[in-house]
Amino acid sequence: MDSHRPSKDEAILTSVAESIGSTLGTIAAKAGAVQKAFTKKVAAAKPRVRRAVKKAAKGRRSRGKRAGNRRATLARRRAKRKL
């Protein structure tokens, strides 16, 4: 008991710990690569998304105006009939 010599159990535990550490390192590296790729794709898609949103909003506004004009025209026709 005077000296501390590594036993077979300690060697096995050390091996398991190294294996777990290696696996976690690999997973962390892959997660980092996925995050980096995803960030690049999102950054590249932003201008296209902004254009699409603006185009959709513009189309919605113009449809709203046409619908408003149509209502005004119908209201004028009704008023004219009543006279």
PDB file with one MODEL, atoms N, CA, C and O in Angstrom:
MODEL        1
ATOM      1  N   MET A   1       0.813  -1.191   0.000  1.00  0.00           N
ATOM      2  CA  MET A   1       0.000   0.000   0.000  1.00  0.00           C
ATOM      3  C   MET A   1       0.852   1.248   0.000  1.00  0.00           C
ATOM      4  O   MET A   1       0.325   2.356  -0.105  1.00  0.00           O
ATOM      5  N   ASP A   2       2.171   1.091   0.116  1.00  0.00           N
ATOM      6  CA  ASP A   2       3.047   2.250   0.140  1.00  0.00           C
ATOM      7  C   ASP A   2       3.029   2.988  -1.188  1.00  0.00           C
ATOM      8  O   ASP A   2       2.911   4.214  -1.206  1.00  0.00           O
ATOM      9  N   SER A   3       3.144   2.273  -2.296  1.00  0.00           N
ATOM     10  CA  SER A   3       3.197   2.943  -3.602  1.00  0.00           C
ATOM     11  C   SER A   3       1.861   2.754  -4.325  1.00  0.00           C
ATOM     12  O   SER A   3       1.129   1.791  -4.096  1.00  0.00           O
ATOM     13  N   HIS A   4       1.588   3.686  -5.179  1.00  0.00           N
ATOM     14  CA  HIS A   4       0.331   3.618  -5.938  1.00  0.00           C
ATOM     15  C   HIS A   4       0.643   3.111  -7.339  1.00  0.00           C
ATOM     16  O   HIS A   4       1.174   3.842  -8.176  1.00  0.00           O
ATOM     17  N   ARG A   5       0.314   1.875  -7.576  1.00  0.00           N
ATOM     18  CA  ARG A   5       0.522   1.288  -8.893  1.00  0.00           C
ATOM     19  C   ARG A   5      -0.830   1.185  -9.579  1.00  0.00           C
ATOM     20  O   ARG A   5      -1.811   0.769  -8.962  1.00  0.00           O
ATOM     21  N   PRO A   6      -0.889   1.564 -10.864  1.00  0.00           N
ATOM     22  CA  PRO A   6      -2.170   1.459 -11.552  1.00  0.00           C
ATOM     23  C   PRO A   6      -2.616   0.012 -11.678  1.00  0.00           C
ATOM     24  O   PRO A   6      -1.832  -0.856 -12.061  1.00  0.00           O
ATOM     25  N   SER A   7      -3.848  -0.240 -11.363  1.00  0.00           N
ATOM     26  CA  SER A   7      -4.389  -1.596 -11.478  1.00  0.00           C
ATOM     27  C   SER A   7      -5.049  -1.759 -12.840  1.00  0.00           C
ATOM     28  O   SER A   7      -5.125  -0.815 -13.627  1.00  0.00           O
ATOM     29  N   LYS A   8      -5.521  -2.965 -13.102  1.00  0.00           N
ATOM     30  CA  LYS A   8      -6.197  -3.228 -14.373  1.00  0.00           C
ATOM     31  C   LYS A   8      -7.466  -2.384 -14.488  1.00  0.00           C
ATOM     32  O   LYS A   8      -7.793  -1.905 -15.574  1.00  0.00           O
ATOM     33  N   ASP A   9      -8.172  -2.202 -13.392  1.00  0.00           N
ATOM     34  CA  ASP A   9      -9.413  -1.419 -13.408  1.00  0.00           C
ATOM     35  C   ASP A   9      -9.147   0.026 -13.829  1.00  0.00           C
ATOM     36  O   ASP A   9      -9.899   0.608 -14.611  1.00  0.00           O
ATOM     37  N   GLU A  10      -8.069   0.587 -13.297  1.00  0.00           N
ATOM     38  CA  GLU A  10      -7.734   1.965 -13.645  1.00  0.00           C
ATOM     39  C   GLU A  10      -7.381   2.095 -15.119  1.00  0.00           C
ATOM     40  O   GLU A  10      -7.734   3.086 -15.758  1.00  0.00           O
ATOM     41  N   ALA A  11      -6.693   1.110 -15.655  1.00  0.00           N
ATOM     42  CA  ALA A  11      -6.326   1.139 -17.074  1.00  0.00           C
ATOM     43  C   ALA A  11      -7.573   1.087 -17.953  1.00  0.00           C
ATOM     44  O   ALA A  11      -7.669   1.791 -18.959  1.00  0.00           O
ATOM     45  N   ILE A  12      -8.516   0.254 -17.562  1.00  0.00           N
ATOM     46  CA  ILE A  12      -9.769   0.152 -18.323  1.00  0.00           C
ATOM     47  C   ILE A  12     -10.546   1.464 -18.235  1.00  0.00           C
ATOM     48  O   ILE A  12     -11.059   1.958 -19.240  1.00  0.00           O
ATOM     49  N   LEU A  13     -10.631   2.026 -17.027  1.00  0.00           N
ATOM     50  CA  LEU A  13     -11.345   3.296 -16.849  1.00  0.00           C
ATOM     51  C   LEU A  13     -10.697   4.418 -17.654  1.00  0.00           C
ATOM     52  O   LEU A  13     -11.387   5.242 -18.253  1.00  0.00           O
ATOM     53  N   THR A  14      -9.387   4.442 -17.663  1.00  0.00           N
ATOM     54  CA  THR A  14      -8.662   5.457 -18.435  1.00  0.00           C
ATOM     55  C   THR A  14      -8.956   5.301 -19.924  1.00  0.00           C
ATOM     56  O   THR A  14      -9.171   6.286 -20.631  1.00  0.00           O
ATOM     57  N   SER A  15      -8.963   4.072 -20.384  1.00  0.00           N
ATOM     58  CA  SER A  15      -9.253   3.806 -21.797  1.00  0.00           C
ATOM     59  C   SER A  15     -10.671   4.250 -22.163  1.00  0.00           C
ATOM     60  O   SER A  15     -10.889   4.862 -23.208  1.00  0.00           O
ATOM     61  N   VAL A  16     -11.621   3.936 -21.298  1.00  0.00           N
ATOM     62  CA  VAL A  16     -13.025   4.332 -21.540  1.00  0.00           C
ATOM     63  C   VAL A  16     -13.143   5.859 -21.541  1.00  0.00           C
ATOM     64  O   VAL A  16     -13.821   6.426 -22.397  1.00  0.00           O
ATOM     65  N   ALA A  17     -12.495   6.516 -20.600  1.00  0.00           N
ATOM     66  CA  ALA A  17     -12.549   7.979 -20.519  1.00  0.00           C
ATOM     67  C   ALA A  17     -11.958   8.622 -21.772  1.00  0.00           C
ATOM     68  O   ALA A  17     -12.506   9.593 -22.295  1.00  0.00           O
ATOM     69  N   GLU A  18     -10.841   8.077 -22.250  1.00  0.00           N
ATOM     70  CA  GLU A  18     -10.238   8.611 -23.474  1.00  0.00           C
ATOM     71  C   GLU A  18     -11.155   8.408 -24.670  1.00  0.00           C
ATOM     72  O   GLU A  18     -11.268   9.285 -25.527  1.00  0.00           O
ATOM     73  N   SER A  19     -11.797   7.277 -24.727  1.00  0.00           N
ATOM     74  CA  SER A  19     -12.720   6.980 -25.826  1.00  0.00           C
ATOM     75  C   SER A  19     -13.908   7.940 -25.806  1.00  0.00           C
ATOM     76  O   SER A  19     -14.317   8.454 -26.847  1.00  0.00           O
ATOM     77  N   ILE A  20     -14.451   8.175 -24.632  1.00  0.00           N
ATOM     78  CA  ILE A  20     -15.581   9.105 -24.491  1.00  0.00           C
ATOM     79  C   ILE A  20     -15.152  10.524 -24.881  1.00  0.00           C
ATOM     80  O   ILE A  20     -15.873  11.228 -25.588  1.00  0.00           O
ATOM     81  N   GLY A  21     -13.986  10.926 -24.418  1.00  0.00           N
ATOM     82  CA  GLY A  21     -13.490  12.262 -24.756  1.00  0.00           C
ATOM     83  C   GLY A  21     -13.285  12.430 -26.253  1.00  0.00           C
ATOM     84  O   GLY A  21     -13.612  13.471 -26.823  1.00  0.00           O
ATOM     85  N   SER A  22     -12.745  11.405 -26.879  1.00  0.00           N
ATOM     86  CA  SER A  22     -12.525  11.450 -28.325  1.00  0.00           C
ATOM     87  C   SER A  22     -13.849  11.559 -29.080  1.00  0.00           C
ATOM     88  O   SER A  22     -13.970  12.328 -30.033  1.00  0.00           O
ATOM     89  N   THR A  23     -14.838  10.779 -28.641  1.00  0.00           N
ATOM     90  CA  THR A  23     -16.154  10.808 -29.288  1.00  0.00           C
ATOM     91  C   THR A  23     -16.811  12.178 -29.126  1.00  0.00           C
ATOM     92  O   THR A  23     -17.367  12.725 -30.078  1.00  0.00           O
ATOM     93  N   LEU A  24     -16.741  12.716 -27.929  1.00  0.00           N
ATOM     94  CA  LEU A  24     -17.325  14.042 -27.692  1.00  0.00           C
ATOM     95  C   LEU A  24     -16.629  15.112 -28.532  1.00  0.00           C
ATOM     96  O   LEU A  24     -17.280  16.022 -29.045  1.00  0.00           O
ATOM     97  N   GLY A  25     -15.319  15.004 -28.671  1.00  0.00           N
ATOM     98  CA  GLY A  25     -14.592  15.953 -29.507  1.00  0.00           C
ATOM     99  C   GLY A  25     -15.033  15.873 -30.961  1.00  0.00           C
ATOM    100  O   GLY A  25     -15.195  16.901 -31.619  1.00  0.00           O
ATOM    101  N   THR A  26     -15.227  14.668 -31.463  1.00  0.00           N
ATOM    102  CA  THR A  26     -15.680  14.481 -32.843  1.00  0.00           C
ATOM    103  C   THR A  26     -17.066  15.072 -33.044  1.00  0.00           C
ATOM    104  O   THR A  26     -17.323  15.750 -34.039  1.00  0.00           O
ATOM    105  N   ILE A  27     -17.963  14.809 -32.090  1.00  0.00           N
ATOM    106  CA  ILE A  27     -19.329  15.347 -32.180  1.00  0.00           C
ATOM    107  C   ILE A  27     -19.309  16.871 -32.154  1.00  0.00           C
ATOM    108  O   ILE A  27     -20.029  17.515 -32.918  1.00  0.00           O
ATOM    109  N   ALA A  28     -18.497  17.445 -31.286  1.00  0.00           N
ATOM    110  CA  ALA A  28     -18.404  18.901 -31.199  1.00  0.00           C
ATOM    111  C   ALA A  28     -17.878  19.493 -32.504  1.00  0.00           C
ATOM    112  O   ALA A  28     -18.361  20.533 -32.951  1.00  0.00           O
ATOM    113  N   ALA A  29     -16.901  18.845 -33.113  1.00  0.00           N
ATOM    114  CA  ALA A  29     -16.353  19.340 -34.379  1.00  0.00           C
ATOM    115  C   ALA A  29     -17.399  19.291 -35.491  1.00  0.00           C
ATOM    116  O   ALA A  29     -17.511  20.225 -36.285  1.00  0.00           O
ATOM    117  N   LYS A  30     -18.165  18.199 -35.547  1.00  0.00           N
ATOM    118  CA  LYS A  30     -19.209  18.084 -36.574  1.00  0.00           C
ATOM    119  C   LYS A  30     -20.315  19.097 -36.348  1.00  0.00           C
ATOM    120  O   LYS A  30     -20.831  19.678 -37.303  1.00  0.00           O
ATOM    121  N   ALA A  31     -20.684  19.313 -35.092  1.00  0.00           N
ATOM    122  CA  ALA A  31     -21.723  20.298 -34.784  1.00  0.00           C
ATOM    123  C   ALA A  31     -21.262  21.699 -35.188  1.00  0.00           C
ATOM    124  O   ALA A  31     -22.048  22.494 -35.704  1.00  0.00           O
ATOM    125  N   GLY A  32     -20.004  21.989 -34.951  1.00  0.00           N
ATOM    126  CA  GLY A  32     -19.455  23.290 -35.350  1.00  0.00           C
ATOM    127  C   GLY A  32     -19.482  23.473 -36.862  1.00  0.00           C
ATOM    128  O   GLY A  32     -19.790  24.556 -37.359  1.00  0.00           O
ATOM    129  N   ALA A  33     -19.156  22.406 -37.589  1.00  0.00           N
ATOM    130  CA  ALA A  33     -19.160  22.481 -39.054  1.00  0.00           C
ATOM    131  C   ALA A  33     -20.578  22.680 -39.593  1.00  0.00           C
ATOM    132  O   ALA A  33     -20.789  23.440 -40.538  1.00  0.00           O
ATOM    133  N   VAL A  34     -21.538  21.997 -38.991  1.00  0.00           N
ATOM    134  CA  VAL A  34     -22.934  22.147 -39.416  1.00  0.00           C
ATOM    135  C   VAL A  34     -23.405  23.567 -39.145  1.00  0.00           C
ATOM    136  O   VAL A  34     -24.052  24.178 -39.995  1.00  0.00           O
ATOM    137  N   GLN A  35     -23.088  24.095 -37.977  1.00  0.00           N
ATOM    138  CA  GLN A  35     -23.495  25.464 -37.617  1.00  0.00           C
ATOM    139  C   GLN A  35     -22.902  26.473 -38.600  1.00  0.00           C
ATOM    140  O   GLN A  35     -23.586  27.406 -39.023  1.00  0.00           O
ATOM    141  N   LYS A  36     -21.642  26.288 -38.962  1.00  0.00           N
ATOM    142  CA  LYS A  36     -20.976  27.204 -39.885  1.00  0.00           C
ATOM    143  C   LYS A  36     -21.630  27.148 -41.270  1.00  0.00           C
ATOM    144  O   LYS A  36     -21.867  28.185 -41.891  1.00  0.00           O
ATOM    145  N   ALA A  37     -21.920  25.936 -41.749  1.00  0.00           N
ATOM    146  CA  ALA A  37     -22.560  25.781 -43.055  1.00  0.00           C
ATOM    147  C   ALA A  37     -23.955  26.377 -43.048  1.00  0.00           C
ATOM    148  O   ALA A  37     -24.353  27.033 -44.010  1.00  0.00           O
ATOM    149  N   PHE A  38     -24.696  26.159 -41.986  1.00  0.00           N
ATOM    150  CA  PHE A  38     -26.054  26.687 -41.876  1.00  0.00           C
ATOM    151  C   PHE A  38     -26.040  28.214 -41.871  1.00  0.00           C
ATOM    152  O   PHE A  38     -26.871  28.848 -42.523  1.00  0.00           O
ATOM    153  N   THR A  39     -25.106  28.798 -41.141  1.00  0.00           N
ATOM    154  CA  THR A  39     -24.997  30.255 -41.074  1.00  0.00           C
ATOM    155  C   THR A  39     -24.711  30.834 -42.458  1.00  0.00           C
ATOM    156  O   THR A  39     -25.280  31.861 -42.828  1.00  0.00           O
ATOM    157  N   LYS A  40     -23.838  30.187 -43.220  1.00  0.00           N
ATOM    158  CA  LYS A  40     -23.529  30.668 -44.571  1.00  0.00           C
ATOM    159  C   LYS A  40     -24.748  30.594 -45.473  1.00  0.00           C
ATOM    160  O   LYS A  40     -25.006  31.519 -46.244  1.00  0.00           O
ATOM    161  N   LYS A  41     -25.508  29.491 -45.385  1.00  0.00           N
ATOM    162  CA  LYS A  41     -26.692  29.339 -46.231  1.00  0.00           C
ATOM    163  C   LYS A  41     -27.749  30.381 -45.888  1.00  0.00           C
ATOM    164  O   LYS A  41     -28.384  30.941 -46.781  1.00  0.00           O
ATOM    165  N   VAL A  42     -27.938  30.640 -44.605  1.00  0.00           N
ATOM    166  CA  VAL A  42     -28.929  31.634 -44.180  1.00  0.00           C
ATOM    167  C   VAL A  42     -28.507  33.012 -44.670  1.00  0.00           C
ATOM    168  O   VAL A  42     -29.337  33.774 -45.166  1.00  0.00           O
ATOM    169  N   ALA A  43     -27.239  33.334 -44.538  1.00  0.00           N
ATOM    170  CA  ALA A  43     -26.747  34.635 -44.982  1.00  0.00           C
ATOM    171  C   ALA A  43     -26.938  34.800 -46.496  1.00  0.00           C
ATOM    172  O   ALA A  43     -27.258  35.890 -46.971  1.00  0.00           O
ATOM    173  N   ALA A  44     -26.740  33.718 -47.242  1.00  0.00           N
ATOM    174  CA  ALA A  44     -26.906  33.786 -48.693  1.00  0.00           C
ATOM    175  C   ALA A  44     -28.379  33.906 -49.080  1.00  0.00           C
ATOM    176  O   ALA A  44     -28.700  34.504 -50.107  1.00  0.00           O
ATOM    177  N   ALA A  45     -29.261  33.354 -48.283  1.00  0.00           N
ATOM    178  CA  ALA A  45     -30.686  33.360 -48.616  1.00  0.00           C
ATOM    179  C   ALA A  45     -31.382  34.662 -48.204  1.00  0.00           C
ATOM    180  O   ALA A  45     -32.450  34.973 -48.732  1.00  0.00           O
ATOM    181  N   LYS A  46     -30.814  35.415 -47.290  1.00  0.00           N
ATOM    182  CA  LYS A  46     -31.481  36.618 -46.778  1.00  0.00           C
ATOM    183  C   LYS A  46     -31.894  37.599 -47.871  1.00  0.00           C
ATOM    184  O   LYS A  46     -33.042  38.043 -47.859  1.00  0.00           O
ATOM    185  N   PRO A  47     -31.020  37.965 -48.821  1.00  0.00           N
ATOM    186  CA  PRO A  47     -31.441  38.920 -49.847  1.00  0.00           C
ATOM    187  C   PRO A  47     -32.628  38.404 -50.670  1.00  0.00           C
ATOM    188  O   PRO A  47     -33.535  39.169 -51.000  1.00  0.00           O
ATOM    189  N   ARG A  48     -32.619  37.111 -51.000  1.00  0.00           N
ATOM    190  CA  ARG A  48     -33.733  36.543 -51.778  1.00  0.00           C
ATOM    191  C   ARG A  48     -35.030  36.585 -50.982  1.00  0.00           C
ATOM    192  O   ARG A  48     -36.097  36.875 -51.523  1.00  0.00           O
ATOM    193  N   VAL A  49     -34.925  36.297 -49.706  1.00  0.00           N
ATOM    194  CA  VAL A  49     -36.125  36.313 -48.855  1.00  0.00           C
ATOM    195  C   VAL A  49     -36.654  37.733 -48.732  1.00  0.00           C
ATOM    196  O   VAL A  49     -37.862  37.957 -48.818  1.00  0.00           O
ATOM    197  N   ARG A  50     -35.764  38.687 -48.533  1.00  0.00           N
ATOM    198  CA  ARG A  50     -36.207  40.087 -48.420  1.00  0.00           C
ATOM    199  C   ARG A  50     -36.915  40.538 -49.693  1.00  0.00           C
ATOM    200  O   ARG A  50     -37.962  41.182 -49.631  1.00  0.00           O
ATOM    201  N   ARG A  51     -36.334  40.193 -50.860  1.00  0.00           N
ATOM    202  CA  ARG A  51     -36.975  40.564 -52.116  1.00  0.00           C
ATOM    203  C   ARG A  51     -38.358  39.940 -52.240  1.00  0.00           C
ATOM    204  O   ARG A  51     -39.310  40.599 -52.660  1.00  0.00           O
ATOM    205  N   ALA A  52     -38.462  38.679 -51.877  1.00  0.00           N
ATOM    206  CA  ALA A  52     -39.752  37.990 -51.976  1.00  0.00           C
ATOM    207  C   ALA A  52     -40.784  38.617 -51.048  1.00  0.00           C
ATOM    208  O   ALA A  52     -41.949  38.758 -51.417  1.00  0.00           O
ATOM    209  N   VAL A  53     -40.360  38.991 -49.850  1.00  0.00           N
ATOM    210  CA  VAL A  53     -41.284  39.617 -48.903  1.00  0.00           C
ATOM    211  C   VAL A  53     -41.735  40.970 -49.425  1.00  0.00           C
ATOM    212  O   VAL A  53     -42.919  41.297 -49.358  1.00  0.00           O
ATOM    213  N   LYS A  54     -40.805  41.759 -49.942  1.00  0.00           N
ATOM    214  CA  LYS A  54     -41.178  43.069 -50.489  1.00  0.00           C
ATOM    215  C   LYS A  54     -42.134  42.922 -51.657  1.00  0.00           C
ATOM    216  O   LYS A  54     -43.108  43.664 -51.772  1.00  0.00           O
ATOM    217  N   LYS A  55     -41.850  41.957 -52.526  1.00  0.00           N
ATOM    218  CA  LYS A  55     -42.694  41.738 -53.694  1.00  0.00           C
ATOM    219  C   LYS A  55     -44.109  41.319 -53.263  1.00  0.00           C
ATOM    220  O   LYS A  55     -45.101  41.793 -53.816  1.00  0.00           O
ATOM    221  N   ALA A  56     -44.184  40.438 -52.284  1.00  0.00           N
ATOM    222  CA  ALA A  56     -45.489  39.976 -51.799  1.00  0.00           C
ATOM    223  C   ALA A  56     -46.251  41.130 -51.148  1.00  0.00           C
ATOM    224  O   ALA A  56     -47.459  41.265 -51.348  1.00  0.00           O
ATOM    225  N   ALA A  57     -45.560  41.954 -50.377  1.00  0.00           N
ATOM    226  CA  ALA A  57     -46.211  43.085 -49.720  1.00  0.00           C
ATOM    227  C   ALA A  57     -46.699  44.090 -50.767  1.00  0.00           C
ATOM    228  O   ALA A  57     -47.786  44.653 -50.639  1.00  0.00           O
ATOM    229  N   LYS A  58     -45.900  44.305 -51.785  1.00  0.00           N
ATOM    230  CA  LYS A  58     -46.283  45.242 -52.837  1.00  0.00           C
ATOM    231  C   LYS A  58     -47.525  44.726 -53.576  1.00  0.00           C
ATOM    232  O   LYS A  58     -48.444  45.491 -53.870  1.00  0.00           O
ATOM    233  N   GLY A  59     -47.540  43.434 -53.869  1.00  0.00           N
ATOM    234  CA  GLY A  59     -48.695  42.840 -54.535  1.00  0.00           C
ATOM    235  C   GLY A  59     -49.938  42.943 -53.683  1.00  0.00           C
ATOM    236  O   GLY A  59     -51.027  43.188 -54.200  1.00  0.00           O
ATOM    237  N   ARG A  60     -49.791  42.759 -52.394  1.00  0.00           N
ATOM    238  CA  ARG A  60     -50.922  42.849 -51.482  1.00  0.00           C
ATOM    239  C   ARG A  60     -51.465  44.272 -51.439  1.00  0.00           C
ATOM    240  O   ARG A  60     -52.678  44.480 -51.416  1.00  0.00           O
ATOM    241  N   ARG A  61     -50.558  45.255 -51.427  1.00  0.00           N
ATOM    242  CA  ARG A  61     -50.994  46.658 -51.397  1.00  0.00           C
ATOM    243  C   ARG A  61     -51.750  47.005 -52.658  1.00  0.00           C
ATOM    244  O   ARG A  61     -52.796  47.651 -52.603  1.00  0.00           O
ATOM    245  N   SER A  62     -51.220  46.576 -53.812  1.00  0.00           N
ATOM    246  CA  SER A  62     -51.871  46.949 -55.061  1.00  0.00           C
ATOM    247  C   SER A  62     -53.229  46.263 -55.169  1.00  0.00           C
ATOM    248  O   SER A  62     -54.175  46.853 -55.691  1.00  0.00           O
ATOM    249  N   ARG A  63     -53.341  45.030 -54.684  1.00  0.00           N
ATOM    250  CA  ARG A  63     -54.643  44.358 -54.701  1.00  0.00           C
ATOM    251  C   ARG A  63     -55.623  45.098 -53.806  1.00  0.00           C
ATOM    252  O   ARG A  63     -56.807  45.215 -54.122  1.00  0.00           O
ATOM    253  N   GLY A  64     -55.118  45.592 -52.690  1.00  0.00           N
ATOM    254  CA  GLY A  64     -55.976  46.337 -51.774  1.00  0.00           C
ATOM    255  C   GLY A  64     -56.500  47.602 -52.419  1.00  0.00           C
ATOM    256  O   GLY A  64     -57.664  47.958 -52.238  1.00  0.00           O
ATOM    257  N   LYS A  65     -55.651  48.285 -53.171  1.00  0.00           N
ATOM    258  CA  LYS A  65     -56.077  49.505 -53.846  1.00  0.00           C
ATOM    259  C   LYS A  65     -57.124  49.195 -54.899  1.00  0.00           C
ATOM    260  O   LYS A  65     -58.126  49.899 -55.024  1.00  0.00           O
ATOM    261  N   ARG A  66     -56.880  48.128 -55.658  1.00  0.00           N
ATOM    262  CA  ARG A  66     -57.856  47.772 -56.691  1.00  0.00           C
ATOM    263  C   ARG A  66     -59.194  47.427 -56.075  1.00  0.00           C
ATOM    264  O   ARG A  66     -60.244  47.817 -56.587  1.00  0.00           O
ATOM    265  N   ALA A  67     -59.155  46.698 -54.981  1.00  0.00           N
ATOM    266  CA  ALA A  67     -60.400  46.332 -54.317  1.00  0.00           C
ATOM    267  C   ALA A  67     -61.097  47.594 -53.807  1.00  0.00           C
ATOM    268  O   ALA A  67     -62.321  47.708 -53.885  1.00  0.00           O
ATOM    269  N   GLY A  68     -60.320  48.532 -53.290  1.00  0.00           N
ATOM    270  CA  GLY A  68     -60.896  49.802 -52.824  1.00  0.00           C
ATOM    271  C   GLY A  68     -61.500  50.576 -53.976  1.00  0.00           C
ATOM    272  O   GLY A  68     -62.585  51.140 -53.840  1.00  0.00           O
ATOM    273  N   ASN A  69     -60.811  50.613 -55.118  1.00  0.00           N
ATOM    274  CA  ASN A  69     -61.326  51.305 -56.294  1.00  0.00           C
ATOM    275  C   ASN A  69     -62.607  50.652 -56.781  1.00  0.00           C
ATOM    276  O   ASN A  69     -63.558  51.330 -57.169  1.00  0.00           O
ATOM    277  N   ARG A  70     -62.617  49.327 -56.754  1.00  0.00           N
ATOM    278  CA  ARG A  70     -63.789  48.594 -57.204  1.00  0.00           C
ATOM    279  C   ARG A  70     -64.991  48.928 -56.316  1.00  0.00           C
ATOM    280  O   ARG A  70     -66.101  49.122 -56.810  1.00  0.00           O
ATOM    281  N   ARG A  71     -64.761  48.992 -55.017  1.00  0.00           N
ATOM    282  CA  ARG A  71     -65.848  49.327 -54.087  1.00  0.00           C
ATOM    283  C   ARG A  71     -66.350  50.737 -54.341  1.00  0.00           C
ATOM    284  O   ARG A  71     -67.556  50.981 -54.322  1.00  0.00           O
ATOM    285  N   ALA A  72     -65.439  51.660 -54.575  1.00  0.00           N
ATOM    286  CA  ALA A  72     -65.837  53.050 -54.829  1.00  0.00           C
ATOM    287  C   ALA A  72     -66.647  53.136 -56.118  1.00  0.00           C
ATOM    288  O   ALA A  72     -67.640  53.860 -56.191  1.00  0.00           O
ATOM    289  N   THR A  73     -66.211  52.390 -57.137  1.00  0.00           N
ATOM    290  CA  THR A  73     -66.935  52.400 -58.418  1.00  0.00           C
ATOM    291  C   THR A  73     -68.341  51.842 -58.236  1.00  0.00           C
ATOM    292  O   THR A  73     -69.308  52.405 -58.748  1.00  0.00           O
ATOM    293  N   LEU A  74     -68.452  50.745 -57.512  1.00  0.00           N
ATOM    294  CA  LEU A  74     -69.774  50.166 -57.269  1.00  0.00           C
ATOM    295  C   LEU A  74     -70.654  51.118 -56.473  1.00  0.00           C
ATOM    296  O   LEU A  74     -71.849  51.238 -56.745  1.00  0.00           O
ATOM    297  N   ALA A  75     -70.076  51.788 -55.502  1.00  0.00           N
ATOM    298  CA  ALA A  75     -70.839  52.742 -54.700  1.00  0.00           C
ATOM    299  C   ALA A  75     -71.340  53.895 -55.576  1.00  0.00           C
ATOM    300  O   ALA A  75     -72.467  54.360 -55.401  1.00  0.00           O
ATOM    301  N   ARG A  76     -70.512  54.355 -56.510  1.00  0.00           N
ATOM    302  CA  ARG A  76     -70.940  55.438 -57.419  1.00  0.00           C
ATOM    303  C   ARG A  76     -72.085  54.970 -58.301  1.00  0.00           C
ATOM    304  O   ARG A  76     -73.047  55.705 -58.524  1.00  0.00           O
ATOM    305  N   ARG A  77     -71.977  53.734 -58.806  1.00  0.00           N
ATOM    306  CA  ARG A  77     -73.037  53.205 -59.660  1.00  0.00           C
ATOM    307  C   ARG A  77     -74.352  53.105 -58.892  1.00  0.00           C
ATOM    308  O   ARG A  77     -75.409  53.454 -59.417  1.00  0.00           O
ATOM    309  N   ARG A  78     -74.286  52.632 -57.661  1.00  0.00           N
ATOM    310  CA  ARG A  78     -75.493  52.535 -56.851  1.00  0.00           C
ATOM    311  C   ARG A  78     -76.105  53.903 -56.608  1.00  0.00           C
ATOM    312  O   ARG A  78     -77.318  54.088 -56.701  1.00  0.00           O
ATOM    313  N   ALA A  79     -75.239  54.858 -56.293  1.00  0.00           N
ATOM    314  CA  ALA A  79     -75.733  56.209 -56.038  1.00  0.00           C
ATOM    315  C   ALA A  79     -76.371  56.786 -57.307  1.00  0.00           C
ATOM    316  O   ALA A  79     -77.382  57.483 -57.231  1.00  0.00           O
ATOM    317  N   LYS A  80     -75.789  56.500 -58.454  1.00  0.00           N
ATOM    318  CA  LYS A  80     -76.310  57.011 -59.723  1.00  0.00           C
ATOM    319  C   LYS A  80     -77.683  56.391 -60.004  1.00  0.00           C
ATOM    320  O   LYS A  80     -78.578  57.083 -60.488  1.00  0.00           O
ATOM    321  N   ARG A  81     -77.859  55.107 -59.709  1.00  0.00           N
ATOM    322  CA  ARG A  81     -79.141  54.440 -59.923  1.00  0.00           C
ATOM    323  C   ARG A  81     -80.241  55.031 -59.061  1.00  0.00           C
ATOM    324  O   ARG A  81     -81.393  55.135 -59.483  1.00  0.00           O
ATOM    325  N   LYS A  82     -79.870  55.418 -57.840  1.00  0.00           N
ATOM    326  CA  LYS A  82     -80.859  55.959 -56.934  1.00  0.00           C
ATOM    327  C   LYS A  82     -81.368  57.313 -57.403  1.00  0.00           C
ATOM    328  O   LYS A  82     -82.488  57.690 -57.057  1.00  0.00           O
ATOM    329  N   LEU A  83     -80.593  58.049 -58.170  1.00  0.00           N
ATOM    330  CA  LEU A  83     -81.010  59.373 -58.655  1.00  0.00           C
ATOM    331  C   LEU A  83     -81.993  59.268 -59.719  1.00  0.00           C
ATOM    332  O   LEU A  83     -82.450  60.286 -60.239  1.00  0.00           O
TER     333      LEU A  83
ENDMDL
END
